[in-house]
Amino acid sequence: MNTDLSANTGGTDPKNAITFSNVTVHYDQLPALENISFSIPEGSFWGIIGPNGSGKSTLVKTALGLLTPSRGTVRTLGREPAALGSLRASIGYVPQYADLDFSFPLQVIDVVAMGLYGEIGLFHRVTRAHRKRAEEALRRVNMEEFADRQISALSGGQRQRVLIARALVIDPVLLILDEPTAALDPGSAEGLYGWINDLHDRNDMTLILVTHDVGVVSQYVDSIACLNRTLVAHGRPKDVLSGESLEQMYGCGAVLFGHGDVPHMVVKHGGDR
């Protein structure tokens, strides 16, 4: 099932932040994504979900121009990713595995200022104006009081907020978070998801959240793209998260059920991937 369950209603189509058209991506000779077509409208909050190895990070890296499709076309902010040029400075990206040694003696404010290195340049000093922008980014993630703290002294959730501040310091129009809760316990993860939703509500940007936490993220996002190498379905969570879609992603026996405030997914024995 490659179902288009778009939440758009009537009128002209919105301008899209990202468009995939019949995109296939290979690693060596093996397909990581096959025939992917969908669009993410500007200003929306999307979740990219699927099991481990389903191609979620591959899709993001292709949108950013870090990988080149074998077939098909990609448009990010209206351009081919390889031709983004100055528009690349409008994209904030927090990868799944932080390119940072948290044991290194760095203050939080210095970590956030790293997001400005594209305009500062290597071996140039951070100016007062740059520091002011880093402080403002910390305020946006409610971490300004930790500016002079060592990054090694923070909790996992606090570090993730700092990394998001590093992406926000350029004031992006597109923010991509790849598995931001990967190193967090379930309670901290649910708290961070709620905070990310508030971040989107407070800022005029397109936000893409890559995750495998189907039940939690379904509470917050406008739309979901379900991947398992192919695009299983995409659209509003209430339309997409059917038994058929979940089984195509996670195997037979996958069920999403409500219990308390947060829905959870259960995979029966023999249905794991």
C-alpha positions in Angstrom: 0.0 0.0 0.0 1.5 3.3 -1.1 -1.3 5.5 0.1 -1.5 9.2 -0.3 -3.6 10.4 2.6 -2.7 14.1 2.4 -4.2 16.4 4.9 -4.3 19.3 2.4 -7.8 20.5 1.6 -9.0 22.5 -1.4 -7.4 25.6 -2.9 -4.0 25.7 -4.5 -1.2 23.4 -3.4 1.1 24.9 -0.7 4.7 25.7 -1.5 6.7 22.6 -0.5 9.9 22.6 1.7 10.8 19.1 0.3 9.6 17.1 -2.7 10.6 13.5 -3.6 9.6 12.3 -7.1 10.1 8.6 -7.9 13.4 8.6 -5.8 15.5 5.4 -5.5 18.7 5.4 -3.5 21.3 2.6 -3.5 24.2 1.7 -1.2 26.6 -0.1 -3.4 24.1 -2.4 -5.3 21.5 -2.6 -2.6 18.4 -0.4 -2.6 18.0 1.6 0.6 14.9 3.5 -0.8 12.7 2.5 -3.7 10.4 4.8 -5.7 9.7 7.4 -3.0 7.2 10.2 -4.0 5.7 12.7 -1.5 5.9 16.4 -0.6 6.3 18.2 2.8 4.6 21.6 2.7 6.4 24.6 4.2 5.6 25.3 7.8 4.3 21.8 8.6 5.5 19.4 11.3 6.2 15.9 9.8 7.2 12.6 11.4 9.3 10.1 9.4 8.7 6.7 11.0 9.7 3.1 10.4 11.8 0.3 11.9 15.6 0.2 12.1 17.1 -0.1 8.6 13.9 1.2 6.9 15.7 4.1 5.2 14.7 7.0 7.4 18.2 8.5 7.8 18.8 7.8 4.1 15.8 9.8 3.1 17.0 12.8 5.2 20.6 12.6 3.9 19.2 12.5 0.3 17.1 15.6 1.0 20.2 17.4 2.3 22.4 16.4 -0.6 24.6 14.1 1.4 23.5 11.2 -0.8 22.6 11.2 -4.5 19.6 9.3 -5.8 20.1 6.5 -8.3 16.8 7.6 -9.9 14.3 10.3 -9.5 14.4 13.9 -8.4 14.6 15.8 -5.1 13.8 19.4 -4.4 14.7 21.0 -1.1 13.6 24.6 -0.6 12.8 24.6 -4.3 16.2 23.5 -5.5 18.1 20.3 -6.2 20.1 19.6 -3.0 23.4 19.9 -4.7 22.5 23.4 -5.9 21.2 24.8 -2.6 24.1 27.2 -2.3 23.4 30.0 0.2 20.0 28.4 1.0 21.9 25.6 2.9 22.4 28.2 5.7 18.6 28.1 6.1 18.6 24.4 7.1 19.2 23.2 10.6 20.1 19.6 11.0 20.7 17.5 14.2 22.0 14.0 13.0 21.3 10.8 14.8 24.8 10.6 16.2 26.2 13.8 17.5 29.6 14.8 16.0 30.8 15.9 19.4 32.8 14.4 22.2 30.8 15.3 25.3 33.8 14.7 27.5 35.7 17.5 25.9 35.9 20.6 28.1 33.5 22.9 26.2 31.0 25.3 27.6 27.4 25.1 26.3 27.6 28.6 24.7 30.7 27.4 22.7 28.8 24.3 21.4 25.9 26.4 20.2 28.3 28.9 18.5 29.6 26.0 16.4 26.4 26.3 14.4 27.7 29.6 13.1 31.1 28.3 11.8 29.7 28.3 8.3 29.7 32.1 8.3 32.4 32.7 10.9 35.0 30.4 9.2 37.6 28.2 10.7 40.3 29.8 12.9 38.2 33.0 13.3 37.1 34.2 16.7 33.6 34.2 17.9 32.6 37.8 18.3 30.2 39.4 20.8 27.5 39.5 18.1 27.9 35.7 17.5 27.7 35.1 21.2 24.5 37.1 21.5 23.0 35.0 18.7 24.1 31.8 20.6 22.5 33.1 23.8 19.3 33.8 21.9 19.3 30.2 20.5 19.7 28.9 24.1 16.7 31.0 25.2 14.6 29.4 22.4 15.3 26.0 23.9 15.0 27.2 27.6 18.6 26.5 28.3 20.0 30.1 28.7 20.9 29.5 32.4 23.3 26.8 31.3 25.3 28.9 28.9 28.5 28.8 31.0 28.1 25.2 32.1 30.4 22.4 30.8 28.5 20.3 28.2 29.8 17.2 30.1 27.8 18.2 33.2 24.4 18.1 31.4 21.9 15.3 31.3 21.1 13.5 28.0 17.9 15.5 27.5 19.7 18.8 28.2 22.5 18.0 25.7 19.9 17.3 23.0 18.4 20.7 23.6 21.8 22.3 23.3 22.4 20.4 20.0 19.0 21.7 18.8 20.0 25.2 19.8 23.2 24.8 17.7 20.9 24.0 14.7 18.6 26.9 15.6 21.3 29.5 15.9 21.2 30.1 12.1 17.5 30.8 12.4 16.5 28.0 10.0 13.4 27.8 7.8 13.8 24.0 7.8 14.8 22.0 10.9 15.5 18.3 10.7 15.9 16.2 13.8 17.1 12.6 13.2 16.2 10.3 16.2 16.8 13.1 18.8 15.7 10.7 21.7 17.9 7.8 20.7 20.1 8.1 23.9 17.2 9.0 26.3 15.1 6.9 28.6 11.3 6.6 27.7 10.2 9.3 30.2 12.8 11.8 29.0 12.0 11.0 25.4 8.3 11.7 25.8 9.1 15.0 27.5 11.5 16.0 24.7 8.8 15.2 22.0 6.3 17.5 23.8 8.9 20.2 23.9 9.8 19.8 20.2 6.1 20.2 19.4 6.0 23.5 21.4 9.2 24.6 19.5 7.3 24.2 16.2 4.3 26.0 17.5 6.5 29.0 18.6 8.5 29.3 15.4 7.8 29.8 11.8 9.6 26.8 10.3 9.2 23.4 8.7 10.1 20.7 11.2 10.9 17.1 10.3 11.2 14.6 13.1 12.8 11.2 12.3 11.9 8.5 14.8 10.8 4.9 15.4 8.6 5.9 18.4 5.3 5.6 16.5 2.9 6.0 19.4 4.4 9.0 21.0 5.2 11.1 17.9 1.7 10.5 16.5 0.3 12.8 19.1 2.1 15.8 17.8 2.9 15.8 14.1 0.7 17.2 11.3 1.5 14.3 9.0 3.6 11.1 8.9 5.6 9.3 6.2 5.8 5.6 6.9 8.9 3.9 5.5 10.1 0.4 5.1 12.4 1.0 2.1 9.4 1.9 0.1 6.8 4.6 1.1 4.2 2.5 2.9 1.8 5.4 3.5 1.8 9.1 4.2 -0.7 11.6 5.5 -2.4 12.4 8.8 -1.6 10.1 11.7 -5.2 9.1 12.3 -5.5 8.0 8.7 -2.1 6.4 8.2 -1.6 4.4 11.4 -3.9 1.6 10.4 -3.1 -2.1 11.0 -2.2 -2.6 7.4 0.4 0.2 7.4 1.9 -1.0 10.7 2.1 -4.6 9.4 3.9 -3.5 6.3 6.5 -1.6 8.4 6.9 -3.8 11.4 5.5 -7.2 10.4 2.4 -9.2 11.1 0.9 -8.6 14.5 1.8 -4.9 14.9 -0.9 -3.0 16.7 -1.2 0.6 17.9 -3.5 0.9 20.9 -4.5 3.7 23.2 -3.7 3.3 26.9 -3.8 6.5 29.0 -2.5 9.7 27.4 0.0 8.1 25.1 -0.7 5.4 22.4 1.7 2.5 22.2 2.6 0.0 19.6 2.8 -3.7 20.4 4.4 -6.3 18.0 3.2 -9.9 18.7 5.6 -12.7 18.8 6.9 -13.6 15.4 6.2 -10.1 14.0 9.4 -8.4 15.0 11.9 -7.0 12.6 
